[in-house]
Amino acid sequence: MQMTDNEPFWLAARTRANQEMRLRESLKKLDVTHFLPTRFVVRTYSDRRKRVEVPVISNLIFVKCTRVEAYALLNDHHLHISYLKDYSTGRMLRIAERDMQNFMRFVAHCADNGDYECVQLDEVAPGDRVRIIEGCFTGFEGELVRIDGKTHVVVRIPQVMAMGVKIPLSQLQKIKS
C-alpha cells in the first residue's frame, strides 16, 4: 500500500522524552488530526496528592495526515518528532484505519478501568487468532496469549505496539486460518 501525496493516513511518531502533551497542544493549534492515548494517575507529592494525565505509551503519538503534511510538520513547523518506519520498505509506517479505530476504541474503554497492559512486541508469543464474540469488544480480532495463567487477547498495531485485555474464554471464537 503506497502513500499518495493527498491521501491522509495514520502514522506513528516518536517524540522527545516527556514532550507528548506539549506536542499534542502544538498539533491542536495546527489543526492536525492526532491521537495520544492517555490515562489519569494519582501522584503523591510531599504536601498533597494530585490526579494527573499521563501518556499510556511513552514518547509516542499518532498523527493522521498526508505525506506532504507529515514532512511539513518536520520541516515547516519544526516539530521534534520522527516517524516510525516500515521494516520492509524503509518508508513511514502506515497504520490501517481499521486498526487505528479499534485501538482508539480499546483505549477509550479501558483507560479509566485500568484493565489493560501494554507489552512490547517481542514479549508477545505467537498464538491462536481469535475474535471476541461477546461484550464491549465484540468484533475485535487479536492473538490469544496466556500470561500467568490468565487469558489475554492482544490487539496489535503491526510494528508499533500491542495491548492486552483479560477476556473470558467463553467470549472468544477461534479464527480458522
N, C-alpha and C positions, 0 to 999 in steps of 0.2 A: 504494500500500500504506500503510494508515493504522496508526499505532501505537495499540494499546489500552492501557488502564491496567494490565492484569495479564499481558500477554504480553511475555516478555523478547526483546530484540533486541540485536544488536551495534551499538555506537556508537563513533565515533572521537572522542577527547577530546584537546585540546591542553593541555599542561602549561606551567608556568613553565620557564625555561631551566635545564637540568641538574637537574631535580627528578623525572625519570622513575622512578628507583629508589626514592626516598622515597615517591612516590605509589603505586608497586607494593606497598610494605610496608603502607601505610595501607589499600589495598584488600584485602589479605590479612587484616588484622585485622578488617575489616568483613565478611569472608566474601563479597565480591563477585567474580563471575567476571570475569576480565580476561586480557589478553594483551599483553605487552610484548616485542616481538622484540628479542633481544639477541645479541651475539657477543662473543668474547673477543679482545682485542688485547694485545700486549706493549708496555708503556710503559717508556721509559728515563728514569730519574732520575739525578741526579748520582752516586749511590753504588750503584745497583742497577737491575735490570730486574724488572718486575713484570707478571704476567698479570692483566688487569682486565676485568670485564664492562662493556660499553658498549651503549647502545641502537643498533639499526640505523637507526631513524628518530628524529631529534632532536625532542623536545617533543611526542611523540605516543604515546598508549596506547589500547588498545581495551578497551571495557567492555561486558559483557553484562548488561543489567538492564531492568526495566520503565521506562516513562516516569516513574512516580511515584518509583521508586528513583533514577532519574537526577537528578530535581530534589532529592531528599533528600540526595544526595551533595553538592550545591552548598549547599543552604540549611541542613540539619540538621547535617551533618558538616563543613561549611566547607572542602571540598577545593578547592584552587586549580586548577580545570580549566574549560575551555569546550568545549562540544560543537561539532563541525563541523556546518554547516547544509547542507541540500539547496539547490542553487541555484534550483531551480524553485519550491519551496514555502516556503522560508524556515524550515522546521522542522528538528529534529535529523535528521542524515543517518543513515538506517538502512542497515546493511550486511547483505546477504543471508547467511544461514547457510552456504550452499554456497561463496560467495566467501570467507568468513572461514575456513572449514575448509581450502579449497585454499591460501589464503595461509599459514595456520599450518603446514600440511604442507610447503609450499615452503620456508619459513624454517627449519623444523626440519632438513630435509635439507641445505640449503645453508649454514647458519650456520658450521659448522666447516670446510667446504671452501673458503669464500670465493669460490665461483664464481658469484656473482650481483652485481648492482649495482642500486642504487636510482636512479631517474630521475624528474624532475619530469614531470607530465603534459604540460606544454607543450613538452617536449623530444622527445616520442614522436610520430613521424609516423604517420598512419593507414596501415594496411597490410592485408594479407590476414588473415582469421580462419583460424586453424589449430587442429588438435587433435594432441596428442602421442600417437603410436601405439606407441611402444616406450620402454623404460627405466623409471626410477623415477617419472617424472611422467606415466605413461600415463593418458589421460583428461582431462588438463588442457587447457583451451582458452585461447587468447590471440591476440594480434596478432603477425604476423611483421614484424620490423624489422631492417634492416641497419645495423650500426654498425661503421665502419672495416673493411668487408668481411667481418665475421663475422656469422653468423646468430644472432639472438637471438629468443626467444619472450618476449613481455611479458605478465605476468599483472597485470591491473588490478583495483583496488578502485575502482569509479566515484567520481569527485570527490575521492578521497583520495590515491592514490598508484599507482605502477606499479613492478614489479620485473622485471628481465630475467635470463634464464639462457641460456647457449650450448647449443643443441640442433642436432645434425646434421640437414641437410635430409632425409636418408633416414628419420628418425624422425617426420616431420611429414606431416600429411594436410590438404589444404585443405578448409575447410568451405564448402559451397555456400550462397549467400545465399538 
